[in-house]
Amino acid sequence: FSVVIPTFNRSDTVGAAILPLEKQHHFYICHKVTSGRLIAQALHGLLKQEGFSSWLDVDAGFSATTGQSGPTESNMRDAISRSANVLLVLSHGVLGSRQKELTWCQKELKWALEDGLGVVCVHDPDCRKGHCDHFDFDKEVRAAPKWLRKLVRDQDSISFRTKHHEQEALLKEIVYRGSRSWGRGIVTEVEQHQP
């Protein structure tokens, strides 16, 4: 039988080479600013440290076209189209509700699904710090639009880890799940023969 083992490449050039030609980022990080920013920033840094490209709204910078600094609908849409996956940080309120107008996160996820991107979910299971914006799976998913309920229910969210010795496993799982949509290069197959 075959075993799939996620491996890390420490070189940015190697990481960039494994993306499909039309893609620039391994992950677009979707998060609610008021509740998921710290985890989003930590994931952004961890991925970059291991040679993977991710886009976070702080990367938007200044737009000469609009004269605005920070993310705009246009540059977020563009970043999603240039990404292989969306890394969705599940935190309080990220899925929004069933209102007529879409929230920013709902728009981002809608664009990602329209583009056929994979979605990998991460949540913070540790609320002992006293400042946790815990994602209540039952409550939050029930309040979300039907298409988002299905998206979150159809996968197993990865628990975010803050301890250094646990972060390698976290990143391996994120990369493994994301690599299914961008092809070979990150995962290698090891043949094992049974006696």
Disulfide bonds with the S-S distance in Angstrom:
Cys127-Cys132 2.36
